[in-house]
Amino acid sequence: MIEPIPTPINTNKNMIPTRIPMINGSVFLKPYWLPDRVNKILLGPGVPVANKVNITKGNSKLCSCGVDPSISVILNGIVWVQLLLCFLLIKNCNGIYVINLIKIFIVPMTIWQPKLIEVNASTNSSSKSNTPKYKQLADAIDLAISQGTLKADEKLPPQRRLADSLSVTVGTVTRAYSESERRGSVVARVGSGTYVKSSNNAQYLSLALNEDCFDLQSAKAPMAMQVDLMASALKEISAESQVLACCLTYQPEIALKHQREHLASWLTKRAIHCEEDNVLFTYGGQHAISLALQTVCRAGDTVLCEGLSFPGITVACQQQQLRCIGLQMDEQGIVPESLIAACIQSNPRILYLTAQIQNPTSVQMPLSRKKRIVEICQEYGLVILDDDVQFLAAEDKVSSFYQLATDSTIYLSSFSKSFSGGLRLGYIVASNKYREPLKVNLRASCWTVPPLIIEIVCRWLTNGTMNKVENWLAQEMRERNRIMVEILADFELTFQASGFMTWLVLPEQWRAVDFVEFALQKGVMIRAAESYAVGRFSAPQCIRICTCAPQTQAQLIQALNLLKSCLLTSPQANNLIM
Ligand SMILES: Cc1ncc(COP(=O)(O)O)c(C=O)c1O
């Protein structure tokens, strides 16, 4: 009757072994033994959930069971009680339910044991992570799910046991489990424990987490409150059927008047003075760039931009058959003489700039240089495309081109950096002469941006939510950049206090492209200046580091220390060329 079953030894490094008896076999029950009740008794403390009691309806007459004495001696007290119950059930074996339960054996079982990032183990930094332990544990759960260490429907370890093994309080584990439940990764079952959700959330988690490599290359907003804010906005709006109905019908391409008013008044408070008929919602900043180019240029026209520039401009130019020329730059942005020379030689239509915080160099163009650039543009009849997508706290900004030359500037931005990239909501601010052509191009490209997203964001603009997120981001980025300066103090850096990225001049021994490759092998992703070079513009030996990209400050510290050790290494002389 007792068949030895192969022992499921889990060799995963995240598991710690523990001896737990398992029971398996078949027995009939009396009719009053309902499956749920039997389960409750047999799945009491001491029996792992992996040992699910599988109860099926059946009508065979025979039942038998046995316990191998040599094995049973090591069963602990609790299990003995359970076995006793089994025998009671077995005696009354004329019932109608069959329990596949009675093979008894002992297996070395394992419980999942997360690796919490040691928050204060930062080697060269005295910075302490702000990430509370319960959040780290919730992150570790997400990571384990995304990597398949924790499987769908798997039970998480009992809270006390996990707390003991991690040397944290039970309260911390309880909070972590609640946090994971809030994130939708796990589900708590009353009286039974916490289980990994059976839906395939892991696909989404794996997009967010990559344990193999630290991400210092993506200019994306750190996430704190955004998920909760979206959840409550959706909840609020789902109770307003009239609004929902309105969002589900076709809307005017330029959105509703009151929505444009909300945007215009929010922008006006931030020194971008405009009226509702000057603004237009777009599908993020990239769409705004394309629309502006379409509106101002015709195929074959020339577009000027910084020699190292956001690659989205070159892609948009290629698509619209526009020639894109990169201008010389110095520590204040584009060099006026280079602009004049390009105006004389190429008769350009438009000048695209990211002057508040230049992507990728992080240079901020001072007011004096802006004024000079405006003068030149006005002299040569050049429209300025003022891209303000990159995040910077309002107090760190200087006057925009739109403020200096409203009629000849098209201002564009989005909520991708100041809230999150997946929102896909951007906007254009332009004088009335561009209103009609912009509308036509918007209609031709997508008709309109989804009204639901516009509605949600407009509520955030009016109720102070967007400002709250931006204030948090500014504070978070100041702290992250402080950490960055501390770790990379020995290198030449350019950054803005609340900006997402830092420009680093590589030590003599490194070429940027080789260094990026080397750092990737060591487990950290960054970008070389080359990735931003427009046309044949010659890229310096520099890299862009996005301090915004790691999920937590603790991960940022690890990533930067790894990067630092790469910077201090010399390239291998294994590429000798004859
Ligand atoms: C300078 C700049 N402009 C525009 C964009 C595109 O913005 P969005 O993600 O809103 O399309 C980016 C994205 O990184 C950017 O850095």
PDBQT file of the ligand as one rigid body, heavy atoms in Angstrom, charges set to zero:
ROOT
HETATM    1  C1  LIG A 601      13.546  65.013 -25.018  1.00  0.00    +0.000 C 
HETATM    2  C2  LIG A 601      12.439  64.039 -25.230  1.00  0.00    +0.000 A 
HETATM    3  N1  LIG A 601      11.403  64.374 -26.013  1.00  0.00    +0.000 NA
HETATM    4  C3  LIG A 601      10.388  63.528 -26.239  1.00  0.00    +0.000 A 
HETATM    5  C4  LIG A 601      10.382  62.271 -25.691  1.00  0.00    +0.000 A 
HETATM    6  C5  LIG A 601       9.248  61.340 -25.978  1.00  0.00    +0.000 C 
HETATM    7  O1  LIG A 601       8.270  61.533 -24.991  1.00  0.00    +0.000 OA
HETATM    8  P1  LIG A 601       7.027  60.556 -24.822  1.00  0.00    +0.000 P 
HETATM    9  O2  LIG A 601       7.490  59.361 -24.083  1.00  0.00    +0.000 OA
HETATM   10  O3  LIG A 601       6.030  61.374 -24.077  1.00  0.00    +0.000 OA
HETATM   11  O4  LIG A 601       6.549  60.235 -26.198  1.00  0.00    +0.000 OA
HETATM   12  C6  LIG A 601      11.443  61.877 -24.889  1.00  0.00    +0.000 A 
HETATM   13  C7  LIG A 601      11.487  60.536 -24.314  1.00  0.00    +0.000 C 
HETATM   14  O5  LIG A 601      12.387  60.077 -23.697  1.00  0.00    +0.000 OA
HETATM   15  C8  LIG A 601      12.498  62.778 -24.660  1.00  0.00    +0.000 A 
HETATM   16  O6  LIG A 601      13.555  62.455 -23.895  1.00  0.00    +0.000 OA
ENDROOT
TORSDOF 0
